[in-house]
Amino acid sequence: MANENRATYRYTAVEQREMDRLRQRYSADAEANNLSDMRDTDRRVTLRATIRAVAFGVAGTLVFGAGLSMVLAWKWMVPGIVIGCCGIAVMASMPAIYERLLRRERDKASAQVHDESKVE
């Protein structure tokens, strides 16, 4: 009688591989059954990390531009070079910042993926 409320899903081999790949991103022991929810969660997590990383990148570019303006327009060489180098450092570290933001977002969403992966 316990199986009366149980749903059964069937996926193609390609969908099953994608589910396994998505599941591995969040946890090695999750059991996935709702592929569309997992896809939505993955898109949302990736989008959040991307938006935050782009914001950091734009900020780094603006800081670099401010330093460049200080050197070229106002002839403030030392402060302009220091500020420009800070902007370059932020831009150069963007891949690492993105990966860290993505990992943090995935950690936050892992509980949701585990809940979606259970069929009751």
C-alpha positions in Angstrom: 0.0 0.0 0.0 2.9 2.3 0.5 3.6 2.3 -3.3 0.2 3.8 -4.1 1.5 7.4 -3.6 4.8 6.7 -5.4 5.5 8.3 -8.8 7.6 6.6 -11.5 9.6 8.5 -14.0 11.4 7.2 -17.1 14.2 9.1 -18.8 16.3 8.5 -21.9 19.9 7.6 -21.5 21.0 11.1 -22.5 18.6 12.6 -19.8 19.9 10.1 -17.3 23.5 11.1 -17.9 22.6 14.8 -17.6 20.8 14.1 -14.3 23.9 12.2 -13.0 26.1 15.1 -14.1 23.9 17.6 -12.3 23.6 15.4 -9.3 27.4 15.2 -9.1 27.7 19.0 -9.0 25.8 19.0 -5.7 26.4 15.7 -4.0 27.6 12.3 -4.9 24.8 10.5 -3.1 21.7 12.3 -4.3 19.0 10.5 -6.2 17.4 12.6 -8.9 13.9 12.1 -10.2 12.8 15.5 -11.4 15.0 16.5 -14.2 13.3 19.8 -15.1 13.4 21.0 -11.5 17.1 20.1 -11.3 17.7 22.0 -14.6 15.9 25.0 -13.3 17.9 24.9 -10.0 21.2 24.6 -11.9 20.3 27.5 -14.2 19.3 29.7 -11.3 22.4 28.9 -9.3 24.7 29.5 -12.3 22.9 32.8 -13.2 23.2 34.1 -9.7 27.0 33.4 -9.6 27.4 34.9 -13.1 25.5 38.1 -12.3 27.6 38.6 -9.1 30.9 37.9 -11.0 30.0 40.3 -13.8 29.2 43.0 -11.2 32.7 42.4 -9.7 34.2 42.5 -13.1 32.5 45.8 -14.0 33.6 47.3 -10.7 37.2 46.3 -11.4 37.0 47.8 -14.9 35.6 51.1 -13.4 38.4 51.2 -10.8 41.0 50.6 -13.6 39.3 53.3 -15.7 39.5 55.7 -12.7 43.2 55.0 -12.3 43.8 55.5 -16.0 41.9 58.8 -15.9 43.9 60.0 -12.9 47.1 59.4 -14.8 46.0 60.7 -18.2 43.7 63.6 -17.4 44.8 64.8 -14.0 48.5 63.9 -14.1 48.3 62.1 -10.7 50.8 59.4 -11.6 51.4 57.5 -8.4 47.7 57.4 -7.1 46.5 56.6 -10.6 48.9 53.8 -11.1 48.0 52.3 -7.7 44.3 52.5 -8.3 44.7 51.2 -11.9 46.7 48.2 -10.6 43.9 47.5 -8.0 41.4 47.4 -10.9 43.6 45.1 -12.9 44.0 42.8 -9.9 40.2 42.5 -9.6 39.8 41.8 -13.3 42.5 39.2 -13.3 41.0 37.4 -10.3 37.6 37.1 -11.9 37.8 33.4 -12.9 38.7 32.5 -9.3 36.0 34.8 -7.9 33.4 33.3 -10.3 34.3 29.7 -9.3 34.1 30.6 -5.6 30.7 32.3 -6.0 29.4 29.3 -8.0 30.6 26.9 -5.4 28.9 28.9 -2.7 25.6 29.1 -4.6 25.8 25.3 -5.2 26.3 24.7 -1.6 23.3 26.8 -0.7 21.2 24.9 -3.3 22.3 21.4 -2.5 19.6 20.9 0.1 17.0 21.9 -2.5 18.4 19.4 -5.0 18.3 16.7 -2.4 14.7 17.4 -1.7 13.7 17.5 -5.4 15.5 14.2 -6.0 13.4 12.2 -3.6 10.1 10.6 -4.8 7.6 10.1 -2.0 
